[in-house]
Amino acid sequence: MELHSKIYIAGHRGMVGSAILRNLQKKGFDAFVLRTSSELDLRDQKQVADFFKTEKPDYVFLAAAKVGGIQANNTYRADFLYENLMIQNNVIHSAYENKVSKLLFLGSSCIYPKLAPQPLKEDYLLSGFLEDTNEPYAIAKIAGIKLCESYQRQYQCNFISVMPTNLYGPNDSYNLNNSHVLPALIRKFHEAKEQNLPSVEMWGTGSPLREFLHADDLGEACVYLMQTYNGTQHVNIGTGIDLSIKDLALLIKKIVGYTGEIKHDLSKPDGTPRKLMDVSFLHALGWKHKIHLEEGIQLVYEDFKKKENVKVW
């Protein structure tokens, strides 16, 4: 990518897309093509085709997706499958038709089988059954990986895929109905502290192990791979370090300064027992994360408090 290359970031206002945009701007890139979802509905094939034909971007970061936590994934199964398939199919095919120089597709670590060996290597894809609660979302993301791989093999398109681990950072969702575990816990502990509540409810046993990557690290990794990697193999992006949900809750509790109890709602699902990415391939490509979890959560909590003041969830 040249500094004046025309770059389209699909989903530039979301947590991932905005992190990629910040990273590119910091590096001096200045020719962005950006559209909000109200300006361009990526589920609409004609709108996407017209957009690509008119704007002719050189590079595409496909960070737009319908996303959510366990509850949202499990409740809106058809929506998660249909909308993500439509977004991916439309953008990737239009990128091919309009001879985009390179496209980077963002998937998710939930693509791997529920009981795959840990840590998760790239070649474990399609080696077993998926976690049921997020199977529709995972199937959509697997289709996106295979679409990029197939366009590369059949048409020699330079379309690559990356699979981030669990993310957190600026522009995350703190809506308790569809947020992921880390932002949900930040909001729960903060509100419990503000309201002087004696306890905070946590879903499940707290025993599942999870890995967390700051969105700014992901943005850095995506830009790095866009500039340096051209393979058909999808690339895991993570830290290679995990902790239990209970330990995560205790860390957030400490950062927020909440002094009450944690109570477990054992009627709620735990999800996959462990999801740790094997990042040896990424490290071999020359990139490693920089923001450690405690520092990252402190940064995010400061961002949350600004939003909390204006009640933006």
JOQUIZI-V746514 format. One record per residue. N is the residue number from 0. RES is the residue in one letter. PSI is psi in whole degrees, -180 to 180 (999 if undefined). OMEGA is omega in whole degrees, -180 to 180 (* if undefined). NEAR is the number of other ideal C-beta (glycine too) atoms within 10 Angstrom. Layout:
# JOQUIZI-V746514
N/RES/PSI/OMEGA/NEAR, N/RES/PSI/OMEGA/NEAR
This chain:
# JOQUIZI-V746514
0/M/130/171/17, 1/E/159/-178/9, 2/L/-26/-179/10, 3/H/11/175/11, 4/S/145/180/16, 5/K/118/-173/18, 6/I/125/175/23, 7/Y/123/175/24, 8/I/108/177/27, 9/A/120/-177/29, 10/G/37/-173/25, 11/H/-13/179/22, 12/R/-7/177/15, 13/G/177/-178/20, 14/M/-46/-177/21, 15/V/-51/-178/25, 16/G/-41/-180/24, 17/S/-32/177/20, 18/A/-40/177/27, 19/I/-44/180/27, 20/L/-46/179/21, 21/R/-43/-178/17, 22/N/-44/179/20, 23/L/-42/179/24, 24/Q/-40/179/11, 25/K/-33/-179/12, 26/K/-4/175/13, 27/G/5/175/8, 28/F/143/-171/19, 29/D/1/-176/11, 30/A/79/-176/15, 31/F/142/171/15, 32/V/113/-174/20, 33/L/139/177/15, 34/R/137/173/20, 35/T/167/-180/9, 36/S/-26/178/14, 37/S/-25/179/6, 38/E/-30/-179/9, 39/L/111/179/18, 40/D/106/-175/16, 41/L/-11/176/24, 42/R/-12/-176/17, 43/D/112/-174/14, 44/Q/-44/-177/14, 45/K/-43/178/9, 46/Q/-44/-178/16, 47/V/-44/180/24, 48/A/-44/180/15, 49/D/-41/180/13, 50/F/-49/-178/24, 51/F/-39/-180/23, 52/K/-37/-179/11, 53/T/-48/-171/9, 54/E/-29/179/13, 55/K/61/178/13, 56/P/151/177/23, 57/D/-38/-177/17, 58/Y/143/-178/24, 59/V/128/169/26, 60/F/114/-178/27, 61/L/87/-178/26, 62/A/3/180/25, 63/A/137/179/25, 64/A/159/169/25, 65/K/119/-174/19, 66/V/162/177/20, 67/G/177/179/21, 68/G/-166/-176/22, 69/I/-48/-175/20, 70/Q/-47/-179/17, 71/A/-44/180/22, 72/N/-41/-175/24, 73/N/-31/-177/18, 74/T/-43/-174/13, 75/Y/53/-172/17, 76/R/-46/-179/16, 77/A/-42/-180/8, 78/D/-44/-178/15, 79/F/-39/180/25, 80/L/-52/-175/18, 81/Y/-51/-173/15, 82/E/-40/179/18, 83/N/-39/176/26, 84/L/-44/-178/18, 85/M/-45/180/18, 86/I/-52/-178/24, 87/Q/-51/-176/24, 88/N/-45/-177/18, 89/N/-47/-177/22, 90/V/-46/-177/25, 91/I/-43/-180/24, 92/H/-41/178/16, 93/S/-34/176/22, 94/A/-41/177/27, 95/Y/-49/-176/19, 96/E/-30/-177/11, 97/N/17/172/16, 98/K/46/173/10, 99/V/136/-177/22, 100/S/-40/-179/14, 101/K/143/177/19, 102/L/139/174/26, 103/L/121/-180/23, 104/F/132/179/26, 105/L/121/176/24, 106/G/-140/-176/28, 107/S/153/-180/22, 108/S/-13/-180/23, 109/C/-2/177/23, 110/I/-20/-174/25, 111/Y/152/180/27, 112/P/148/-177/17, 113/K/-42/-175/19, 114/L/29/178/13, 115/A/150/176/18, 116/P/151/180/13, 117/Q/146/-7/16, 118/P/163/-173/19, 119/L/113/176/24, 120/K/154/-179/17, 121/E/-36/-175/20, 122/D/6/173/11, 123/Y/-7/179/16, 124/L/133/178/19, 125/L/28/180/12, 126/S/4/-179/12, 127/G/-175/-178/12, 128/F/146/179/10, 129/L/162/171/20, 130/E/127/-172/20, 131/D/-37/-173/14, 132/T/-30/179/22, 133/N/25/-178/24, 134/E/-46/-179/18, 135/P/-44/179/21, 136/Y/-43/-179/29, 137/A/-42/180/25, 138/I/-40/177/17, 139/A/-45/-178/24, 140/K/-37/176/26, 141/I/-42/177/20, 142/A/-38/178/18, 143/G/-43/177/27, 144/I/-48/-177/24, 145/K/-31/177/14, 146/L/-47/178/20, 147/C/-46/180/26, 148/E/-42/-177/19, 149/S/-40/177/14, 150/Y/-34/178/18, 151/Q/-43/-178/19, 152/R/-42/-176/10, 153/Q/-41/-173/9, 154/Y/2/-179/9, 155/Q/29/174/8, 156/C/140/178/20, 157/N/74/-179/18, 158/F/119/-179/26, 159/I/160/-180/23, 160/S/142/175/27, 161/V/146/-178/22, 162/M/98/179/24, 163/P/152/170/23, 164/T/-168/178/25, 165/N/133/-175/20, 166/L/157/171/24, 167/Y/158/180/21, 168/G/-172/179/24, 169/P/147/180/18, 170/N/22/174/16, 171/D/166/177/21, 172/S/131/178/19, 173/Y/15/177/18, 174/N/120/-173/14, 175/L/-15/179/14, 176/N/-23/-177/12, 177/N/12/-178/19, 178/S/164/175/21, 179/H/175/-169/21, 180/V/-43/-175/22, 181/L/-52/177/24, 182/P/-33/178/23, 183/A/-43/180/22, 184/L/-38/177/23, 185/I/-48/-178/24, 186/R/-44/-178/20, 187/K/-48/-179/22, 188/F/-39/180/24, 189/H/-47/-178/21, 190/E/-36/178/15, 191/A/-39/178/21, 192/K/-46/-179/16, 193/E/-36/-176/11, 194/Q/4/179/7, 195/N/39/-179/9, 196/L/145/-176/15, 197/P/-22/-177/9, 198/S/161/176/11, 199/V/133/180/21, 200/E/136/179/13, 201/M/137/180/21, 202/W/139/171/20, 203/G/-164/-174/18, 204/T/-20/-175/14, 205/G/1/-176/16, 206/S/-25/180/12, 207/P/145/-180/19, 208/L/135/-180/16, 209/R/153/178/21, 210/E/143/-178/22, 211/F/135/-179/22, 212/L/133/178/26, 213/H/139/-177/24, 214/A/-33/179/26, 215/D/-33/173/21, 216/D/-41/178/24, 217/L/-44/178/26, 218/G/-44/178/24, 219/E/-44/-179/22, 220/A/-42/-179/25, 221/C/-44/179/27, 222/V/-41/179/22, 223/Y/-47/-178/16, 224/L/-35/176/21, 225/M/-33/-177/22, 226/Q/-19/-170/11, 227/T/-17/-171/10, 228/Y/134/-178/19, 229/N/22/-175/11, 230/G/167/176/14, 231/T/-24/-179/13, 232/Q/129/174/14, 233/H/156/-174/24, 234/V/124/173/22, 235/N/137/173/24, 236/I/119/-180/26, 237/G/-166/-180/27, 238/T/-23/-174/22, 239/G/12/-178/18, 240/I/133/178/16, 241/D/172/176/22, 242/L/163/180/15, 243/S/156/177/15, 244/I/-35/177/21, 245/K/-46/179/16, 246/D/-35/175/13, 247/L/-45/180/23, 248/A/-42/180/20, 249/L/-37/178/14, 250/L/-45/179/16, 251/I/-41/177/25, 252/K/-44/-180/20, 253/K/-46/-178/13, 254/I/-40/179/17, 255/V/-29/-178/23, 256/G/30/178/10, 257/Y/138/-174/21, 258/T/2/-179/11, 259/G/-164/-177/14, 260/E/163/169/12, 261/I/125/177/18, 262/K/137/-177/11, 263/H/130/172/15, 264/D/97/-174/10, 265/L/-4/176/10, 266/S/-14/-178/7, 267/K/149/-177/14, 268/P/152/175/15, 269/D/-28/-172/15, 270/G/-163/-178/22, 271/T/135/-177/21, 272/P/-40/-179/12, 273/R/142/178/18, 274/K/85/178/23, 275/L/130/-179/20, 276/M/138/167/27, 277/D/114/-176/18, 278/V/21/-179/27, 279/S/-36/178/13, 280/F/-45/178/17, 281/L/-45/179/24, 282/H/-38/179/12, 283/A/-28/177/8, 284/L/-9/172/16, 285/G/17/-180/10, 286/W/140/176/20, 287/K/147/-178/12, 288/H/157/-178/23, 289/K/-28/-173/12, 290/I/117/-180/18, 291/H/157/-167/12, 292/L/-49/-177/20, 293/E/-45/177/12, 294/E/-43/-178/11, 295/G/-43/180/22, 296/I/-37/177/24, 297/Q/-43/178/11, 298/L/-44/-178/16, 299/V/-38/-180/21, 300/Y/-37/176/17, 301/E/-41/177/11, 302/D/-42/179/15, 303/F/-43/-177/21, 304/K/-34/175/12, 305/K/-43/179/10, 306/K/-39/-177/15, 307/E/-34/-180/17, 308/N/-28/179/8, 309/V/8/177/6, 310/K/48/175/6, 311/V/110/179/10, 312/W/999/*/14
